Amino acid sequence: QVSLVESGGGSVQPGGSLRLSCAASGSILASYVMGWYRQAPGKERELVAVVTNGGITNYADSVKGRFTISGDNVKNTVTVYLQMNRLKPEDTAVYYCYCLDRRYVPQTYWGQGTQVTVSS
């Protein structure tokens, strides 16, 4: 079982920055994909950015050049960070931490979600 704990989010003006973090406990270090999806009102959940245990990253086209995903492993806890710069109103959404545990039969886990609001 994997437990995800999110932090960060909030409200910011256009052009501002926010940082999200998500810590995963449960010994997933061997093989995983972790990152963030988001869901705006009336829209489907979409990929924002993910990173693998091997350091491979994938970004949505809409955030490339503005968002950066990174991670670290400390004491069997994997933490991923999403640095969001030059935020736009269209980035407003609930951001969900995502974890795919690939050690055995692949299992997906989701965080509880954190609100990001970009507005003047």
Disulfide bonds with the S-S distance in Angstrom:
Cys22-Cys97 1.96
